[in-house]
Each structure stands twice: as C-alpha cells, then as structure tokens.
Amino acid sequence: MQIARVIGTVVSTVKNATLDGRKFLIVQTLDADLKDKGKPMIALDAVGAGEGELVFWCRGKEASFPFKRDETPTDCTIVGIIDSDSHVLNRG
C-alpha cells in the first residue's frame, strides 16, 4: 500500500457493467513527507473517499481484493482513508 491524496473526480459515461455504482477518483501519490511523488493516477474507490482526503491505495492483483476479484477490472484501488496528516508525519 502507498499513500496518496485525492485531488479530483472522474466522470465516465461508458464503463464496464461491473463498475456500475463505483466511483473513480484522481489520486496524487505522496512520499513519507506528504510531498507529491510521480504523476497523478486514476483509482477505483472502495471506501467512500472524497476530494482532499489522504488515502491508502494499492495496485496490481491486490487492487481487486475489496471486490469480487474475478469480476472487477481494476489495477489501482483506494482501500483506506487516513484520518489526519499528523498520523503520517508523527515520527515519535
């Protein structure tokens, strides 16, 4: 899993039927200091995240684990919401 911030939404007029009712979001991957890392990506939302929220996301085979794996075509999924930036930046 990696950390990202949701920076936008995606509207899809045509999509696979197994994705009906599911939300696509644009996420910006972040490093350990919450600085932008790489280019933004589109992720399937599994947790009800919204714009501006700090989230966990995963790619590859694990991206389909929150759904019926054989039926949901996703390669990037948001799997958790981080309550606060301080949970990441607090290094004790």
N, CA, C and O atoms as a printed pandas DataFrame, in Angstrom:
     atom_number atom_name residue_name chain_id  residue_number  x_coord  y_coord  z_coord
0              1         N          MET        A               1    0.837   -1.183    0.000
1              2        CA          MET        A               1    0.000    0.000    0.000
2              3         C          MET        A               1    0.877    1.239    0.000
3              4         O          MET        A               1    1.994    1.240    0.516
4              5         N          GLN        A               2    0.340    2.286   -0.591
5              6        CA          GLN        A               2    1.032    3.562   -0.647
6              7         C          GLN        A               2    0.062    4.668   -0.225
7              8         O          GLN        A               2   -1.145    4.454   -0.118
8              9         N          ILE        A               3    0.619    5.837    0.007
9             10        CA          ILE        A               3   -0.183    6.980    0.443
10            11         C          ILE        A               3   -0.399    7.917   -0.732
11            12         O          ILE        A               3    0.497    8.122   -1.550
12            13         N          ALA        A               4   -1.596    8.482   -0.806
13            14        CA          ALA        A               4   -1.912    9.462   -1.843
14            15         C          ALA        A               4   -2.945   10.435   -1.299
15            16         O          ALA        A               4   -3.554   10.202   -0.254
16            17         N          ARG        A               5   -3.130   11.526   -2.022
17            18        CA          ARG        A               5   -4.208   12.459   -1.695
18            19         C          ARG        A               5   -5.160   12.489   -2.879
19            20         O          ARG        A               5   -4.727   12.516   -4.031
20            21         N          VAL        A               6   -6.445   12.484   -2.595
21            22        CA          VAL        A               6   -7.448   12.567   -3.653
22            23         C          VAL        A               6   -7.486   14.014   -4.143
23            24         O          VAL        A               6   -7.718   14.938   -3.363
24            25         N          ILE        A               7   -7.254   14.199   -5.458
25            26        CA          ILE        A               7   -7.197   15.554   -5.994
26            27         C          ILE        A               7   -8.312   15.837   -7.000
27            28         O          ILE        A               7   -8.405   16.946   -7.526
28            29         N          GLY        A               8   -9.146   14.855   -7.266
29            30        CA          GLY        A               8  -10.231   15.115   -8.201
30            31         C          GLY        A               8  -11.093   13.897   -8.452
31            32         O          GLY        A               8  -10.834   12.810   -7.936
32            33         N          THR        A               9  -12.110   14.098   -9.247
33            34        CA          THR        A               9  -13.032   13.021   -9.590
34            35         C          THR        A               9  -12.999   12.794  -11.096
35            36         O          THR        A               9  -12.531   13.641  -11.857
36            37         N          VAL        A              10  -13.499   11.648  -11.506
37            38        CA          VAL        A              10  -13.557   11.305  -12.919
38            39         C          VAL        A              10  -15.002   10.961  -13.260
39            40         O          VAL        A              10  -15.666   10.233  -12.521
40            41         N          VAL        A              11  -15.479   11.482  -14.371
41            42        CA          VAL        A              11  -16.807   11.126  -14.858
42            43         C          VAL        A              11  -16.624   10.198  -16.041
43            44         O          VAL        A              11  -15.933   10.528  -17.005
44            45         N          SER        A              12  -17.251    9.033  -15.959
45            46        CA          SER        A              12  -17.164    8.048  -17.029
46            47         C          SER        A              12  -18.554    7.829  -17.599
47            48         O          SER        A              12  -19.455    7.381  -16.891
48            49         N          THR        A              13  -18.730    8.141  -18.870
49            50        CA          THR        A              13  -20.051    7.976  -19.484
50            51         C          THR        A              13  -20.282    6.538  -19.933
51            52         O          THR        A              13  -21.422    6.096  -20.073
52            53         N          VAL        A              14  -19.187    5.811  -20.158
53            54        CA          VAL        A              14  -19.284    4.402  -20.538
54            55         C          VAL        A              14  -18.261    3.632  -19.710
55            56         O          VAL        A              14  -17.090    4.009  -19.658
56            57         N          LYS        A              15  -18.702    2.553  -19.063
57            58        CA          LYS        A              15  -17.759    1.735  -18.311
58            59         C          LYS        A              15  -18.269    0.310  -18.208
59            60         O          LYS        A              15  -19.440    0.034  -18.466
60            61         N          ASN        A              16  -17.384   -0.580  -17.833
61            62        CA          ASN        A              16  -17.711   -1.981  -17.646
62            63         C          ASN        A              16  -18.885   -2.100  -16.676
63            64         O          ASN        A              16  -18.936   -1.383  -15.677
64            65         N          ALA        A              17  -19.808   -2.982  -16.955
65            66        CA          ALA        A              17  -21.007   -3.134  -16.120
66            67         C          ALA        A              17  -20.676   -3.475  -14.672
67            68         O          ALA        A              17  -21.442   -3.121  -13.776
68            69         N          THR        A              18  -19.565   -4.147  -14.416
69            70        CA          THR        A              18  -19.207   -4.494  -13.037
70            71         C          THR        A              18  -18.766   -3.271  -12.233
71            72         O          THR        A              18  -18.633   -3.341  -11.012
72            73         N          LEU        A              19  -18.542   -2.159  -12.919
73            74        CA          LEU        A              19  -18.129   -0.932  -12.235
74            75         C          LEU        A              19  -19.297    0.027  -11.995
75            76         O          LEU        A              19  -19.094    1.121  -11.469
76            77         N          ASP        A              20  -20.507   -0.367  -12.371
77            78        CA          ASP        A              20  -21.680    0.485  -12.137
78            79         C          ASP        A              20  -21.808    0.784  -10.647
79            80         O          ASP        A              20  -21.721   -0.116   -9.812
80            81         N          GLY        A              21  -22.013    2.049  -10.329
81            82        CA          GLY        A              21  -22.159    2.471   -8.941
82            83         C          GLY        A              21  -20.845    2.702   -8.230
83            84         O          GLY        A              21  -20.835    3.133   -7.077
84            85         N          ARG        A              22  -19.750    2.428   -8.885
85            86        CA          ARG        A              22  -18.426    2.637   -8.269
86            87         C          ARG        A              22  -17.872    3.967   -8.755
87            88         O          ARG        A              22  -18.166    4.412   -9.865
88            89         N          LYS        A              23  -17.055    4.602   -7.892
89            90        CA          LYS        A              23  -16.540    5.939   -8.150
90            91         C          LYS        A              23  -15.057    5.886   -8.510
91            92         O          LYS        A              23  -14.272    5.205   -7.850
92            93         N          PHE        A              24  -14.687    6.604   -9.554
93            94        CA          PHE        A              24  -13.282    6.781   -9.905
94            95         C          PHE        A              24  -12.799    8.114   -9.346
95            96         O          PHE        A              24  -13.512    9.115   -9.421
96            97         N          LEU        A              25  -11.591    8.130   -8.786
97            98        CA          LEU        A              25  -11.007    9.355   -8.241
98            99         C          LEU        A              25   -9.600    9.535   -8.780
99           100         O          LEU        A              25   -8.924    8.560   -9.105
100          101         N          ILE        A              26   -9.164   10.772   -8.874
101          102        CA          ILE        A              26   -7.785   11.070   -9.266
102          103         C          ILE        A              26   -6.975   11.210   -7.983
103          104         O          ILE        A              26   -7.330   11.991   -7.100
104          105         N          VAL        A              27   -5.885   10.450   -7.882
105          106        CA          VAL        A              27   -5.044   10.497   -6.685
106          107         C          VAL        A              27   -3.627   10.928   -7.059
107          108         O          VAL        A              27   -3.105   10.568   -8.114
108          109         N          GLN        A              28   -3.023   11.709   -6.167
109          110        CA          GLN        A              28   -1.625   12.104   -6.312
110          111         C          GLN        A              28   -0.825   11.319   -5.288
111          112         O          GLN        A              28   -1.028   11.486   -4.086
112          113         N          THR        A              29    0.077   10.471   -5.743
113          114        CA          THR        A              29    0.926    9.699   -4.842
114          115         C          THR        A              29    1.836   10.640   -4.063
115          116         O          THR        A              29    2.312   11.641   -4.600
116          117         N          LEU        A              30    2.080   10.308   -2.779
117          118        CA          LEU        A              30    2.890   11.147   -1.895
118          119         C          LEU        A              30    4.034   10.351   -1.310
119          120         O          LEU        A              30    3.967    9.127   -1.197
120          121         N          ASP        A              31    5.110   11.077   -0.931
121          122        CA          ASP        A              31    6.211   10.407   -0.239
122          123         C          ASP        A              31    5.974   10.469    1.275
123          124         O          ASP        A              31    4.909   10.906    1.711
124          125         N          ALA        A              32    6.942   10.041    2.072
125          126        CA          ALA        A              32    6.784    9.984    3.531
126          127         C          ALA        A              32    6.599   11.356    4.169
127          128         O          ALA        A              32    6.106   11.457    5.293
128          129         N          ASP        A              33    6.994   12.420    3.453
129          130        CA          ASP        A              33    6.806   13.789    3.949
130          131         C          ASP        A              33    5.555   14.433    3.371
131          132         O          ASP        A              33    5.345   15.637    3.515
132          133         N          LEU        A              34    4.727   13.626    2.719
133          134        CA          LEU        A              34    3.481   14.072    2.082
134          135         C          LEU        A              34    3.735   15.069    0.958
135          136         O          LEU        A              34    2.919   15.957    0.711
136          137         N          LYS        A              35    4.855   14.919    0.286
137          138        CA          LYS        A              35    5.162   15.726   -0.902
138          139         C          LYS        A              35    4.790   14.911   -2.135
139          140         O          LYS        A              35    4.897   13.684   -2.134
140          141         N          ASP        A              36    4.352   15.600   -3.186
141          142        CA          ASP        A              36    3.961   14.920   -4.419
142          143         C          ASP        A              36    5.090   14.047   -4.947
143          144         O          ASP        A              36    6.261   14.427   -4.912
144          145         N          LYS        A              37    4.709   12.855   -5.441
145          146        CA          LYS        A              37    5.676   11.912   -5.984
146          147         C          LYS        A              37    5.056   11.309   -7.249
147          148         O          LYS        A              37    4.026   10.640   -7.170
148          149         N          GLY        A              38    5.662   11.537   -8.394
149          150        CA          GLY        A              38    5.140   10.981   -9.641
150          151         C          GLY        A              38    3.924   11.716  -10.164
151          152         O          GLY        A              38    3.555   12.788   -9.684
152          153         N          LYS        A              39    3.317   11.104  -11.161
153          154        CA          LYS        A              39    2.152   11.702  -11.815
154          155         C          LYS        A              39    0.866   11.219  -11.155
155          156         O          LYS        A              39    0.834   10.126  -10.591
156          157         N          PRO        A              40   -0.200   12.026  -11.220
157          158        CA          PRO        A              40   -1.489   11.587  -10.693
158          159         C          PRO        A              40   -1.985   10.340  -11.431
159          160         O          PRO        A              40   -1.633   10.088  -12.584
160          161         N          MET        A              41   -2.829    9.561  -10.710
161          162        CA          MET        A              41   -3.372    8.322  -11.271
162          163         C          MET        A              41   -4.875    8.289  -11.032
163          164         O          MET        A              41   -5.401    9.034  -10.205
164          165         N          ILE        A              42   -5.554    7.422  -11.760
165          166        CA          ILE        A              42   -6.985    7.217  -11.536
166          167         C          ILE        A              42   -7.147    5.923  -10.756
167          168         O          ILE        A              42   -6.601    4.885  -11.130
168          169         N          ALA        A              43   -7.910    5.998   -9.656
169          170        CA          ALA        A              43   -8.110    4.839   -8.785
170          171         C          ALA        A              43   -9.599    4.581   -8.589
171          172         O          ALA        A              43  -10.408    5.509   -8.574
172          173         N          LEU        A              44   -9.940    3.324   -8.440
173          174        CA          LEU        A              44  -11.312    2.935   -8.109
174          175         C          LEU        A              44  -11.467    3.056   -6.594
175          176         O          LEU        A              44  -10.612    2.589   -5.841
176          177         N          ASP        A              45  -12.545    3.676   -6.152
177          178        CA          ASP        A              45  -12.753    3.910   -4.724
178          179         C          ASP        A              45  -13.511    2.743   -4.090
179          180         O          ASP        A              45  -14.585    2.366   -4.561
180          181         N          ALA        A              46  -12.952    2.174   -3.025
181          182        CA          ALA        A              46  -13.608    1.074   -2.317
182          183         C          ALA        A              46  -14.082    1.477   -0.929
183          184         O          ALA        A              46  -14.686    0.669   -0.225
184          185         N          VAL        A              47  -13.815    2.726   -0.522
185          186        CA          VAL        A              47  -14.087    3.101    0.872
186          187         C          VAL        A              47  -14.913    4.376    1.054
187          188         O          VAL        A              47  -15.191    4.763    2.189
188          189         N          GLY        A              48  -15.305    5.028   -0.018
189          190        CA          GLY        A              48  -16.080    6.259    0.113
190          191         C          GLY        A              48  -15.230    7.487    0.336
191          192         O          GLY        A              48  -15.654    8.419    1.019
192          193         N          ALA        A              49  -14.029    7.505   -0.231
193          194        CA          ALA        A              49  -13.126    8.656   -0.087
194          195         C          ALA        A              49  -13.645    9.842   -0.901
195          196         O          ALA        A              49  -14.458    9.693   -1.813
196          197         N          GLY        A              50  -13.143   11.023   -0.537
197          198        CA          GLY        A              50  -13.544   12.233   -1.242
198          199         C          GLY        A              50  -12.358   13.130   -1.512
199          200         O          GLY        A              50  -11.256   12.894   -1.018
200          201         N          GLU        A              51  -12.596   14.159   -2.301
201          202        CA          GLU        A              51  -11.537   15.083   -2.699
202          203         C          GLU        A              51  -10.894   15.721   -1.474
203          204         O          GLU        A              51  -11.585   16.169   -0.559
204          205         N          GLY        A              52   -9.550   15.757   -1.466
205          206        CA          GLY        A              52   -8.781   16.355   -0.386
206          207         C          GLY        A              52   -8.357   15.361    0.684
207          208         O          GLY        A              52   -7.492   15.673    1.502
208          209         N          GLU        A              53   -8.951   14.164    0.696
209          210        CA          GLU        A              53   -8.623   13.204    1.745
210          211         C          GLU        A              53   -7.311   12.480    1.455
211          212         O          GLU        A              53   -6.943   12.245    0.304
212          213         N          LEU        A              54   -6.617   12.134    2.546
213          214        CA          LEU        A              54   -5.396   11.336    2.492
214          215         C          LEU        A              54   -5.819    9.872    2.536
215          216         O          LEU        A              54   -6.605    9.475    3.396
216          217         N          VAL        A              55   -5.298    9.068    1.608
217          218        CA          VAL        A              55   -5.782    7.685    1.477
218          219         C          VAL        A              55   -4.632    6.702    1.295
219          220         O          VAL        A              55   -3.516    7.079    0.934
220          221         N          PHE        A              56   -4.935    5.428    1.554
221          222        CA          PHE        A              56   -4.068    4.316    1.168
222          223         C          PHE        A              56   -4.583    3.784   -0.159
223          224         O          PHE        A              56   -5.791    3.737   -0.391
224          225         N          TRP        A              57   -3.678    3.389   -1.016
225          226        CA          TRP        A              57   -4.098    2.772   -2.275
226          227         C          TRP        A              57   -3.150    1.628   -2.592
227          228         O          TRP        A              57   -2.036    1.567   -2.071
228          229         N          CYS        A              58   -3.598    0.729   -3.443
229          230        CA          CYS        A              58   -2.751   -0.379   -3.869
230          231         C          CYS        A              58   -2.959   -0.632   -5.353
231          232         O          CYS        A              58   -3.962   -0.230   -5.943
232          233         N          ARG        A              59   -1.984   -1.309   -5.935
233          234        CA          ARG        A              59   -2.025   -1.615   -7.369
234          235         C          ARG        A              59   -1.846   -3.114   -7.568
235          236         O          ARG        A              59   -1.540   -3.860   -6.638
236          237         N          GLY        A              60   -2.047   -3.521   -8.808
237          238        CA          GLY        A              60   -1.821   -4.906   -9.180
238          239         C          GLY        A              60   -2.945   -5.818   -8.723
239          240         O          GLY        A              60   -4.092   -5.392   -8.593
240          241         N          LYS        A              61   -2.607   -7.067   -8.482
241          242        CA          LYS        A              61   -3.602   -8.067   -8.107
242          243         C          LYS        A              61   -4.368   -7.659   -6.852
243          244         O          LYS        A              61   -5.570   -7.907   -6.758
244          245         N          GLU        A              62   -3.692   -7.037   -5.889
245          246        CA          GLU        A              62   -4.318   -6.641   -4.629
246          247         C          GLU        A              62   -5.411   -5.599   -4.832
247          248         O          GLU        A              62   -6.304   -5.475   -3.994
248          249         N          ALA        A              63   -5.356   -4.853   -5.921
249          250        CA          ALA        A              63   -6.339   -3.798   -6.162
250          251         C          ALA        A              63   -7.752   -4.337   -6.301
251          252         O          ALA        A              63   -8.715   -3.607   -6.064
252          253         N          SER        A              64   -7.892   -5.582   -6.673
253          254        CA          SER        A              64   -9.237   -6.148   -6.839
254          255         C          SER        A              64   -9.732   -6.864   -5.584
255          256         O          SER        A              64  -10.881   -7.304   -5.554
256          257         N          PHE        A              65   -8.909   -6.994   -4.556
257          258        CA          PHE        A              65   -9.292   -7.730   -3.347
258          259         C          PHE        A              65  -10.548   -7.182   -2.648
259          260         O          PHE        A              65  -11.326   -7.981   -2.127
260          261         N          PRO        A              66  -10.786   -5.854   -2.611
261          262        CA          PRO        A              66  -12.004   -5.386   -1.934
262          263         C          PRO        A              66  -13.295   -5.754   -2.665
263          264         O          PRO        A              66  -14.383   -5.617   -2.105
264          265         N          PHE        A              67  -13.183   -6.217   -3.904
265          266        CA          PHE        A              67  -14.362   -6.516   -4.715
266          267         C          PHE        A              67  -14.378   -8.004   -5.054
267          268         O          PHE        A              67  -13.516   -8.762   -4.610
268          269         N          LYS        A              68  -15.370   -8.411   -5.847
269          270        CA          LYS        A              68  -15.353   -9.760   -6.397
270          271         C          LYS        A              68  -14.220   -9.798   -7.411
271          272         O          LYS        A              68  -14.349   -9.285   -8.523
272          273         N          ARG        A              69  -13.097  -10.419   -7.013
273          274        CA          ARG        A              69  -11.852  -10.319   -7.771
274          275         C          ARG        A              69  -11.963  -10.691   -9.244
275          276         O          ARG        A              69  -11.377  -10.029  -10.101
276          277         N          ASP        A              70  -12.699  -11.729   -9.532
277          278        CA          ASP        A              70  -12.763  -12.175  -10.917
278          279         C          ASP        A              70  -13.655  -11.298  -11.778
279          280         O          ASP        A              70  -13.658  -11.415  -13.004
280          281         N          GLU        A              71  -14.412  -10.418  -11.133
281          282        CA          GLU        A              71  -15.398   -9.639  -11.882
282          283         C          GLU        A              71  -15.094   -8.148  -11.959
283          284         O          GLU        A              71  -15.712   -7.448  -12.762
284          285         N          THR        A              72  -14.175   -7.644  -11.164
285          286        CA          THR        A              72  -13.944   -6.203  -11.119
286          287         C          THR        A              72  -12.612   -5.848  -11.756
287          288         O          THR        A              72  -11.561   -6.131  -11.182
288          289         N          PRO        A              73  -12.635   -5.235  -12.927
289          290        CA          PRO        A              73  -11.404   -4.902  -13.633
290          291         C          PRO        A              73  -10.764   -3.621  -13.088
291          292         O          PRO        A              73  -11.061   -2.524  -13.563
292          293         N          THR        A              74   -9.901   -3.762  -12.108
293          294        CA          THR        A              74   -9.192   -2.601  -11.569
294          295         C          THR        A              74   -7.724   -2.940  -11.339
295          296         O          THR        A              74   -7.369   -4.069  -11.000
296          297         N          ASP        A              75   -6.894   -1.943  -11.532
297          298        CA          ASP        A              75   -5.459   -2.104  -11.293
298          299         C          ASP        A              75   -4.964   -1.098  -10.266
299          300         O          ASP        A              75   -3.784   -1.102   -9.915
300          301         N          CYS        A              76   -5.853   -0.233   -9.778
301          302        CA          CYS        A              76   -5.491    0.788   -8.787
302          303         C          CYS        A              76   -6.742    1.078   -7.959
303          304         O          CYS        A              76   -7.748    1.541   -8.497
304          305         N          THR        A              77   -6.683    0.808   -6.651
305          306        CA          THR        A              77   -7.861    0.953   -5.798
306          307         C          THR        A              77   -7.510    1.665   -4.501
307          308         O          THR        A              77   -6.470    1.402   -3.896
308          309         N          ILE        A              78   -8.388    2.568   -4.082
309          310        CA          ILE        A              78   -8.267    3.202   -2.766
310          311         C          ILE        A              78   -8.866    2.244   -1.755
311          312         O          ILE        A              78  -10.029    1.858   -1.876
312          313         N          VAL        A              79   -8.065    1.849   -0.736
313          314        CA          VAL        A              79   -8.505    0.826    0.213
314          315         C          VAL        A              79   -8.631    1.344    1.645
315          316         O          VAL        A              79   -9.053    0.598    2.528
316          317         N          GLY        A              80   -8.272    2.608    1.892
317          318        CA          GLY        A              80   -8.394    3.133    3.246
318          319         C          GLY        A              80   -8.277    4.644    3.268
319          320         O          GLY        A              80   -7.669    5.245    2.382
320          321         N          ILE        A              81   -8.863    5.255    4.290
321          322        CA          ILE        A              81   -8.777    6.703    4.495
322          323         C          ILE        A              81   -7.966    6.954    5.753
323          324         O          ILE        A              81   -8.229    6.347    6.791
324          325         N          ILE        A              82   -6.978    7.847    5.671
325          326        CA          ILE        A              82   -6.155    8.218    6.830
326          327         C          ILE        A              82   -6.818    9.435    7.480
327          328         O          ILE        A              82   -7.045   10.448    6.818
328          329         N          ASP        A              83   -7.127    9.333    8.768
329          330        CA          ASP        A              83   -7.882   10.378    9.463
330          331         C          ASP        A              83   -7.219   11.740    9.421
331          332         O          ASP        A              83   -7.893   12.761    9.284
332          333         N          SER        A              84   -5.874   11.757    9.541
333          334        CA          SER        A              84   -5.199   13.043    9.663
334          335         C          SER        A              84   -3.776   12.948    9.118
335          336         O          SER        A              84   -3.136   11.901    9.211
336          337         N          ASP        A              85   -3.289   14.043    8.552
337          338        CA          ASP        A              85   -1.904   14.092    8.089
338          339         C          ASP        A              85   -0.941   13.807    9.237
339          340         O          ASP        A              85    0.136   13.255    9.013
340          341         N          SER        A              86   -1.316   14.178   10.473
341          342        CA          SER        A              86   -0.417   14.009   11.617
342          343         C          SER        A              86   -0.124   12.535   11.889
343          344         O          SER        A              86    0.916   12.224   12.471
344          345         N          HIS        A              87   -1.000   11.624   11.492
345          346        CA          HIS        A              87   -0.737   10.195   11.673
346          347         C          HIS        A              87    0.456    9.745   10.830
347          348         O          HIS        A              87    1.149    8.792   11.186
348          349         N          VAL        A              88    0.689   10.430    9.716
349          350        CA          VAL        A              88    1.800   10.086    8.829
350          351         C          VAL        A              88    3.061   10.834    9.250
351          352         O          VAL        A              88    4.154   10.266    9.241
352          353         N          LEU        A              89    2.914   12.088    9.613
353          354        CA          LEU        A              89    4.074   12.938    9.900
354          355         C          LEU        A              89    4.615   12.758   11.310
355          356         O          LEU        A              89    5.758   13.135   11.567
356          357         N          ASN        A              90    3.835   12.192   12.242
357          358        CA          ASN        A              90    4.278   11.984   13.620
358          359         C          ASN        A              90    5.250   10.810   13.663
359          360         O          ASN        A              90    4.844    9.650   13.601
360          361         N          ARG        A              91    6.504   11.122   13.768
361          362        CA          ARG        A              91    7.534   10.079   13.735
362          363         C          ARG        A              91    8.113    9.811   15.115
363          364         O          ARG        A              91    9.196    9.239   15.239
364          365         N          GLY        A              92    7.394   10.222   16.146
365          366        CA          GLY        A              92    7.732    9.908   17.513
366          367         C          GLY        A              92    9.026   10.378   17.937
367          368         O          GLY        A              92    9.415   10.164   19.085
